[in-house]
Amino acid sequence: MELARLYSAEGVRLVLIGRRDLSTLTDPLFTPNAYCQADLSAPEAIAKLLAYLHAQEVQTLDYVIHNAGVGYVGDVSAQSPENIQTLLQVNTYAPIQLTHALLPLLRPTSGKIVLISSVATAFGMADYATYIASKAALNGFARSLRIELSGEIDVQVILPGATRTGMHAKSGVDKARMDWDRFPSAASVARKIKVAIATNRRQVVIGETNKILFGVGHYLGRGIDKLRSKSNPLDAKDLKYCLITGFADGIGKALALQFASTHHIVGIDVDVERAKYTQAEIEALGGACTVHLLDLTNPHMLQQLPSDIVFDVVIHNAGISAAGYFEQLALPLQTKVLDLNLRAPLLLTQQLLSNAQIRKGGSVAFISSLSHFVSYPGASVYAASKDGLALFARSLAVALKPNNVNVLSVFPGPTRTAHARRYSPDNSREQTRMAPEALAETIHRAVLRRQRQLIPGLPNRIVAVLGIYVPRLTEWLMRKTILDKLPKN
């Protein structure tokens, strides 16, 4: 609202999107020629906006500012699945879907995409796990898309801190615990955001204190996590059930075979033939395996999982990608990447916690990606999903520490699997990629040691460090090794 007032005062033509009916809005900014009523949590919102722009004869855009957001504060176990899906749709899916739809209108003006994220994405915060995940996904998306659109359209991320708005009350914050009246006003933050948008800076943190906090979290947070991860190793003989998603092939299959020596494997996959083959391999080695044939992109199928098993280890491994230039890839395909890689782990985690199905003293592992540190141009939505997953894991680690549940974030680099082969533009050096069996062995060891973070392989660790401290170098390398080898229409 305050941003709209600032731009209106300069005579800029506005296209404002909100879920409220125009008849309920009294501010003179909101007119039929400037306001499109669309609920971004609804699937028809994008089509509704495009129809509005056509009716208003808006053929070009100079700026697209993704500001809409909803929050949630509280235990993940108490958050309803419906709320998780709404939060992800508004905070993550809608900005990505809108960007895909509006890029043709930005090209004639060499315009700018602005994504309003949050300074909280530099930290793991127990009560903000899903919110932070949704905003961290925007950071990963922006970083990779920026490389794809370099020289054509600017992509900027702005990270404000807590602001005095009605969002806190809607999110479930107890005012006795957090007095939001102490926060900077929306008007003052909007002024700083507008100044930031006028610059060519790729990422801007709003507020001096927030800049310090973000720097600590970004550059030192992982070291702090490592220090906090010290705990007694688990005895493998005490472990019983291990849940693995996407267990039928690739990394998931290697994990299932590795953990079968110490666990009863409960595997989830959509591939019937490969799932049964993996089950047979485990049983031939003397292990036990139960298979659940589920499509995790369909959230309703999670209800088919048994609620009476308590898991000692849960591994969120299932994932897909979509390789190619963001604008040229079909949006439904990219949305499916978010569905499986980000939404499914969040919903499954909530369900397991709500049903008390993760044993005290157990472990939860999330398979993210080295792209979290180095970007992934040519798979920007995949990068978004893996960044969101990484920050969700970081927040969950804080939330589950009182129950002595360890949360491990894994950031594998290129792995010798059919999945990697399918999406890589160049497989000429496939033999240099880490074998999935070696990766699974490393993850098994990390689970037993109760590690919080794992970047498997020294070369990957070096690349990750470079990604943190000299990001432009790694982004240049990713452009040369991946993006420049992709066909462009």
Protein Blocks (a to p, Z undefined) as FASTA:
>chain_A
ZZmmmmmmnopacddddfbdfklpmbfklcfklpccddfkbfklmmmmmmmmmmnopabd
fbdcdfbccddeddfklpcfklmmmmmmmmmmmmmmmmmmmmmmmmmnopaddddddfkl
mpccfklmmmmmmmmmmmmmmmmmmmmmgokaccddddddddddfklmmnopafklmcck
lpccfklmmmmmmmmmmpmcfbdcehjklmmmmmmmmmmmmmmmmmmmgccdddfklpcb
dcdehklgcjllmmmmmmmmmpccddddfblklmmmmmmmmmmnopacddddddfklmkl
mmmpcfkbccfbdcdfbccddeddfklpcfklmmmmmmmmmmmmmmmmmmmmmnopaceh
iacdddddfklmnopehilmlmmmmmmmmmmmmmmmmmmmmnopacddddddddddfklm
mmpcbfklmmmpccfklmmmmmmmmmmnopabdcehjklmmmmmmmmmmmmlmmmmmmmm
mmmmpccZZ
